[in-house]
Amino acid sequence: MSGILTISQPGNSVVTDLGRFRGPRFGLPVNGALDQFSARAANILAGNEDNDPLIEITALDFRLGTDADVLIAVTGAPVTVSVGGRTCPQWEPVSVRAGETLAIRGMTGGLRAYLAIHGSVAAPSLLGSCAPDTVVGFGLKLTEGTQLEVRRSVAPVRQPYFDLPLFRLGLNRPEFGSERVVDVTDGPDIEEFGKSAELLFSSGYTVSGRSNHIGLRLGGELPERQSSAEMLSRGVPVGAVEVPSRDELLVLHRGRGVTAGYPVLAVVTSMSLDVLAQARPGHTVTFRQTTVAEAAASLRAATRQLENLRAAVTTVFGLLGIGAQAHWHDLAPAVGS
């Protein structure tokens, strides 16, 4: 242990990671950070592994103090980041000195921000993940006075040349607005909706305040299933767009149960799940039809962008003497290879 973070204003925050990938085989949701791109970027900017524990902050203001020098990064929805009263940038590594207060306030445009700490923090684990699960009552939800162990301290980093920006890492930040375009592929039951399925792509839908990490509820003009045959419960993917009633669409997110019995009209792509993670109640969602091949290409492009970010951060951290963690391409080859 290199220090303690003490939460003084928790807002609505939890310690999480990218998800419980072993969970579905045991009937548990995958859960994890809802905006996976922002969560991965935060950990990369802090010199961590992609799947290290970090803090997901939803909607409300957040504050903590530290008794050690730490290096942090804040990504996700636009917020005001201040350290010891100084305004600091998002989407860049930032030093916090021992005794200073880190405040994350005034979230706009989106719904979730991510705070990663270099070296990560200690958190309980279930099936290899610290992601909270409300079904089984597992997870570390932060409250006032909660203390988190910091695994690695980092001396303050300062640009020696006239305080010019030190980190220009070339990351294309996601856009955050009140209108969200969400790409979907055809669901297994789309033909059961006949021509009314086209309403999904020609109508706008409003995010309900009853939405959560299990699923987003959307009001608007709904496609109507033509068949009255009973649907059997079956496995459903994260991102399934269901029509459970005449009142709303339901988009299953990372906290969804692994089975469901409603017709699946479409499936949200991996990248657009991040878009939905930042949708606030009252935001407008427009669905756009895409193919599996196009969705895969979009995911590969985002992955390359994060890989390039990782390479840039590793280079800068190396020059600054900060110990970013080793990756497979940094390891010595096996004997005889």
GIMOLIN-V515892 format. One record per residue. N is the residue number from 0. RES is the residue in three letters. PSI is psi in whole degrees, -180 to 180 (NA if undefined). OMEGA is omega as a letter, one per 30 degrees, with the letter a starting at -180 (* if undefined). Layout:
n->N res->RES psi->PSI omega->OMEGA
n->N res->RES psi->PSI omega->OMEGA
This chain:
n->0 res->MET psi->134 omega->a
n->1 res->SER psi->-4 omega->a
n->2 res->GLY psi->177 omega->a
n->3 res->ILE psi->132 omega->l
n->4 res->LEU psi->131 omega->l
n->5 res->THR psi->121 omega->a
n->6 res->ILE psi->122 omega->l
n->7 res->SER psi->-24 omega->l
n->8 res->GLN psi->97 omega->a
n->9 res->PRO psi->-24 omega->a
n->10 res->GLY psi->-126 omega->l
n->11 res->ASN psi->91 omega->a
n->12 res->SER psi->150 omega->l
n->13 res->VAL psi->159 omega->l
n->14 res->VAL psi->130 omega->a
n->15 res->THR psi->-179 omega->l
n->16 res->ASP psi->-155 omega->a
n->17 res->LEU psi->-8 omega->l
n->18 res->GLY psi->166 omega->a
n->19 res->ARG psi->83 omega->a
n->20 res->PHE psi->-20 omega->l
n->21 res->ARG psi->-6 omega->a
n->22 res->GLY psi->-48 omega->a
n->23 res->PRO psi->-33 omega->l
n->24 res->ARG psi->-18 omega->l
n->25 res->PHE psi->12 omega->l
n->26 res->GLY psi->12 omega->l
n->27 res->LEU psi->145 omega->l
n->28 res->PRO psi->159 omega->l
n->29 res->VAL psi->-35 omega->a
n->30 res->ASN psi->-149 omega->a
n->31 res->GLY psi->179 omega->a
n->32 res->ALA psi->130 omega->a
n->33 res->LEU psi->-37 omega->l
n->34 res->ASP psi->91 omega->a
n->35 res->GLN psi->-37 omega->a
n->36 res->PHE psi->-48 omega->a
n->37 res->SER psi->-39 omega->l
n->38 res->ALA psi->-45 omega->l
n->39 res->ARG psi->-44 omega->a
n->40 res->ALA psi->-40 omega->l
n->41 res->ALA psi->-47 omega->l
n->42 res->ASN psi->-41 omega->l
n->43 res->ILE psi->-45 omega->a
n->44 res->LEU psi->-25 omega->l
n->45 res->ALA psi->2 omega->l
n->46 res->GLY psi->25 omega->a
n->47 res->ASN psi->171 omega->l
n->48 res->GLU psi->151 omega->a
n->49 res->ASP psi->-37 omega->a
n->50 res->ASN psi->14 omega->l
n->51 res->ASP psi->152 omega->l
n->52 res->PRO psi->140 omega->l
n->53 res->LEU psi->178 omega->a
n->54 res->ILE psi->126 omega->l
n->55 res->GLU psi->123 omega->a
n->56 res->ILE psi->122 omega->a
n->57 res->THR psi->113 omega->l
n->58 res->ALA psi->-47 omega->a
n->59 res->LEU psi->163 omega->l
n->60 res->ASP psi->154 omega->a
n->61 res->PHE psi->143 omega->l
n->62 res->ARG psi->143 omega->l
n->63 res->LEU psi->160 omega->l
n->64 res->GLY psi->161 omega->a
n->65 res->THR psi->144 omega->l
n->66 res->ASP psi->11 omega->l
n->67 res->ALA psi->157 omega->l
n->68 res->ASP psi->127 omega->a
n->69 res->VAL psi->160 omega->l
n->70 res->LEU psi->129 omega->a
n->71 res->ILE psi->168 omega->l
n->72 res->ALA psi->139 omega->l
n->73 res->VAL psi->127 omega->l
n->74 res->THR psi->-172 omega->l
n->75 res->GLY psi->-149 omega->a
n->76 res->ALA psi->148 omega->l
n->77 res->PRO psi->130 omega->l
n->78 res->VAL psi->168 omega->l
n->79 res->THR psi->120 omega->l
n->80 res->VAL psi->126 omega->l
n->81 res->SER psi->143 omega->l
n->82 res->VAL psi->116 omega->a
n->83 res->GLY psi->31 omega->a
n->84 res->GLY psi->-9 omega->l
n->85 res->ARG psi->133 omega->l
n->86 res->THR psi->133 omega->a
n->87 res->CYS psi->157 omega->a
n->88 res->PRO psi->152 omega->l
n->89 res->GLN psi->165 omega->l
n->90 res->TRP psi->30 omega->l
n->91 res->GLU psi->153 omega->l
n->92 res->PRO psi->140 omega->a
n->93 res->VAL psi->135 omega->l
n->94 res->SER psi->140 omega->l
n->95 res->VAL psi->120 omega->a
n->96 res->ARG psi->154 omega->l
n->97 res->ALA psi->133 omega->l
n->98 res->GLY psi->-12 omega->l
n->99 res->GLU psi->159 omega->l
n->100 res->THR psi->132 omega->l
n->101 res->LEU psi->125 omega->l
n->102 res->ALA psi->136 omega->l
n->103 res->ILE psi->112 omega->a
n->104 res->ARG psi->165 omega->l
n->105 res->GLY psi->47 omega->a
n->106 res->MET psi->131 omega->l
n->107 res->THR psi->160 omega->l
n->108 res->GLY psi->-49 omega->a
n->109 res->GLY psi->-166 omega->a
n->110 res->LEU psi->-18 omega->a
n->111 res->ARG psi->138 omega->l
n->112 res->ALA psi->158 omega->a
n->113 res->TYR psi->131 omega->l
n->114 res->LEU psi->116 omega->l
n->115 res->ALA psi->143 omega->l
n->116 res->ILE psi->131 omega->a
n->117 res->HIS psi->127 omega->a
n->118 res->GLY psi->-12 omega->l
n->119 res->SER psi->-175 omega->a
n->120 res->VAL psi->158 omega->l
n->121 res->ALA psi->138 omega->a
n->122 res->ALA psi->148 omega->l
n->123 res->PRO psi->154 omega->a
n->124 res->SER psi->143 omega->l
n->125 res->LEU psi->120 omega->a
n->126 res->LEU psi->42 omega->l
n->127 res->GLY psi->13 omega->a
n->128 res->SER psi->146 omega->l
n->129 res->CYS psi->3 omega->a
n->130 res->ALA psi->131 omega->l
n->131 res->PRO psi->148 omega->l
n->132 res->ASP psi->109 omega->a
n->133 res->THR psi->-23 omega->a
n->134 res->VAL psi->-44 omega->a
n->135 res->VAL psi->1 omega->l
n->136 res->GLY psi->31 omega->a
n->137 res->PHE psi->147 omega->l
n->138 res->GLY psi->163 omega->a
n->139 res->LEU psi->92 omega->l
n->140 res->LYS psi->130 omega->a
n->141 res->LEU psi->140 omega->l
n->142 res->THR psi->169 omega->l
n->143 res->GLU psi->127 omega->a
n->144 res->GLY psi->-10 omega->l
n->145 res->THR psi->136 omega->l
n->146 res->GLN psi->133 omega->l
n->147 res->LEU psi->134 omega->l
n->148 res->GLU psi->127 omega->l
n->149 res->VAL psi->132 omega->a
n->150 res->ARG psi->-18 omega->a
n->151 res->ARG psi->130 omega->l
n->152 res->SER psi->146 omega->l
n->153 res->VAL psi->125 omega->l
n->154 res->ALA psi->147 omega->a
n->155 res->PRO psi->137 omega->l
n->156 res->VAL psi->129 omega->l
n->157 res->ARG psi->137 omega->l
n->158 res->GLN psi->120 omega->a
n->159 res->PRO psi->-11 omega->a
n->160 res->TYR psi->88 omega->l
n->161 res->PHE psi->25 omega->l
n->162 res->ASP psi->33 omega->l
n->163 res->LEU psi->156 omega->a
n->164 res->PRO psi->132 omega->a
n->165 res->LEU psi->-35 omega->a
n->166 res->PHE psi->107 omega->l
n->167 res->ARG psi->89 omega->a
n->168 res->LEU psi->-1 omega->l
n->169 res->GLY psi->23 omega->l
n->170 res->LEU psi->131 omega->l
n->171 res->ASN psi->108 omega->a
n->172 res->ARG psi->145 omega->l
n->173 res->PRO psi->153 omega->l
n->174 res->GLU psi->142 omega->a
n->175 res->PHE psi->112 omega->l
n->176 res->GLY psi->179 omega->a
n->177 res->SER psi->-8 omega->l
n->178 res->GLU psi->124 omega->a
n->179 res->ARG psi->129 omega->l
n->180 res->VAL psi->123 omega->a
n->181 res->VAL psi->121 omega->l
n->182 res->ASP psi->137 omega->l
n->183 res->VAL psi->150 omega->l
n->184 res->THR psi->163 omega->a
n->185 res->ASP psi->136 omega->l
n->186 res->GLY psi->168 omega->a
n->187 res->PRO psi->-17 omega->a
n->188 res->ASP psi->18 omega->a
n->189 res->ILE psi->-34 omega->a
n->190 res->GLU psi->-23 omega->l
n->191 res->GLU psi->-13 omega->a
n->192 res->PHE psi->-5 omega->l
n->193 res->GLY psi->-144 omega->a
n->194 res->LYS psi->-21 omega->a
n->195 res->SER psi->-16 omega->l
n->196 res->ALA psi->-26 omega->a
n->197 res->GLU psi->-20 omega->l
n->198 res->LEU psi->-29 omega->a
n->199 res->LEU psi->-31 omega->a
n->200 res->PHE psi->-9 omega->a
n->201 res->SER psi->-4 omega->a
n->202 res->SER psi->157 omega->l
n->203 res->GLY psi->148 omega->a
n->204 res->TYR psi->143 omega->a
n->205 res->THR psi->131 omega->a
n->206 res->VAL psi->129 omega->a
n->207 res->SER psi->151 omega->l
n->208 res->GLY psi->-9 omega->l
n->209 res->ARG psi->5 omega->l
n->210 res->SER psi->152 omega->l
n->211 res->ASN psi->-166 omega->a
n->212 res->HIS psi->-16 omega->l
n->213 res->ILE psi->-41 omega->l
n->214 res->GLY psi->152 omega->l
n->215 res->LEU psi->132 omega->l
n->216 res->ARG psi->130 omega->a
n->217 res->LEU psi->128 omega->l
n->218 res->GLY psi->147 omega->l
n->219 res->GLY psi->-167 omega->l
n->220 res->GLU psi->118 omega->a
n->221 res->LEU psi->137 omega->l
n->222 res->PRO psi->150 omega->a
n->223 res->GLU psi->128 omega->l
n->224 res->ARG psi->133 omega->a
n->225 res->GLN psi->-26 omega->a
n->226 res->SER psi->147 omega->l
n->227 res->SER psi->7 omega->a
n->228 res->ALA psi->146 omega->a
n->229 res->GLU psi->138 omega->l
n->230 res->MET psi->130 omega->l
n->231 res->LEU psi->146 omega->l
n->232 res->SER psi->141 omega->a
n->233 res->ARG psi->171 omega->l
n->234 res->GLY psi->139 omega->l
n->235 res->VAL psi->145 omega->a
n->236 res->PRO psi->158 omega->l
n->237 res->VAL psi->134 omega->a
n->238 res->GLY psi->-2 omega->l
n->239 res->ALA psi->132 omega->l
n->240 res->VAL psi->111 omega->a
n->241 res->GLU psi->157 omega->l
n->242 res->VAL psi->83 omega->a
n->243 res->PRO psi->-20 omega->a
n->244 res->SER psi->-177 omega->l
n->245 res->ARG psi->0 omega->a
n->246 res->ASP psi->-28 omega->a
n->247 res->GLU psi->158 omega->l
n->248 res->LEU psi->154 omega->l
n->249 res->LEU psi->121 omega->l
n->250 res->VAL psi->115 omega->a
n->251 res->LEU psi->130 omega->l
n->252 res->HIS psi->-162 omega->a
n->253 res->ARG psi->-17 omega->l
n->254 res->GLY psi->11 omega->a
n->255 res->ARG psi->153 omega->l
n->256 res->GLY psi->159 omega->a
n->257 res->VAL psi->-12 omega->l
n->258 res->THR psi->156 omega->l
n->259 res->ALA psi->167 omega->a
n->260 res->GLY psi->24 omega->l
n->261 res->TYR psi->153 omega->l
n->262 res->PRO psi->138 omega->a
n->263 res->VAL psi->109 omega->a
n->264 res->LEU psi->-38 omega->a
n->265 res->ALA psi->172 omega->l
n->266 res->VAL psi->124 omega->a
n->267 res->VAL psi->138 omega->l
n->268 res->THR psi->162 omega->a
n->269 res->SER psi->-45 omega->a
n->270 res->MET psi->-35 omega->a
n->271 res->SER psi->-19 omega->l
n->272 res->LEU psi->-36 omega->l
n->273 res->ASP psi->-37 omega->l
n->274 res->VAL psi->-46 omega->a
n->275 res->LEU psi->-30 omega->l
n->276 res->ALA psi->-23 omega->a
n->277 res->GLN psi->8 omega->a
n->278 res->ALA psi->123 omega->l
n->279 res->ARG psi->156 omega->l
n->280 res->PRO psi->132 omega->a
n->281 res->GLY psi->-19 omega->l
n->282 res->HIS psi->152 omega->l
n->283 res->THR psi->133 omega->l
n->284 res->VAL psi->129 omega->l
n->285 res->THR psi->130 omega->a
n->286 res->PHE psi->142 omega->l
n->287 res->ARG psi->130 omega->a
n->288 res->GLN psi->136 omega->l
n->289 res->THR psi->177 omega->l
n->290 res->THR psi->164 omega->l
n->291 res->VAL psi->-40 omega->a
n->292 res->ALA psi->-43 omega->l
n->293 res->GLU psi->-39 omega->l
n->294 res->ALA psi->-41 omega->l
n->295 res->ALA psi->-39 omega->l
n->296 res->ALA psi->-40 omega->l
n->297 res->SER psi->-41 omega->l
n->298 res->LEU psi->-41 omega->l
n->299 res->ARG psi->-39 omega->l
n->300 res->ALA psi->-42 omega->l
n->301 res->ALA psi->-38 omega->l
n->302 res->THR psi->-41 omega->l
n->303 res->ARG psi->-39 omega->l
n->304 res->GLN psi->-41 omega->l
n->305 res->LEU psi->-36 omega->l
n->306 res->GLU psi->-40 omega->l
n->307 res->ASN psi->-39 omega->l
n->308 res->LEU psi->-44 omega->l
n->309 res->ARG psi->-45 omega->a
n->310 res->ALA psi->-43 omega->a
n->311 res->ALA psi->-44 omega->a
n->312 res->VAL psi->-44 omega->a
n->313 res->THR psi->-41 omega->l
n->314 res->THR psi->-49 omega->a
n->315 res->VAL psi->-45 omega->l
n->316 res->PHE psi->-39 omega->l
n->317 res->GLY psi->-42 omega->l
n->318 res->LEU psi->-30 omega->a
n->319 res->LEU psi->-4 omega->a
n->320 res->GLY psi->22 omega->l
n->321 res->ILE psi->132 omega->a
n->322 res->GLY psi->77 omega->l
n->323 res->ALA psi->146 omega->a
n->324 res->GLN psi->150 omega->l
n->325 res->ALA psi->151 omega->l
n->326 res->HIS psi->173 omega->a
n->327 res->TRP psi->-36 omega->a
n->328 res->HIS psi->-8 omega->l
n->329 res->ASP psi->-12 omega->a
n->330 res->LEU psi->151 omega->l
n->331 res->ALA psi->144 omega->l
n->332 res->PRO psi->153 omega->l
n->333 res->ALA psi->152 omega->l
n->334 res->VAL psi->131 omega->l
n->335 res->GLY psi->-4 omega->a
n->336 res->SER psi->NA omega->*
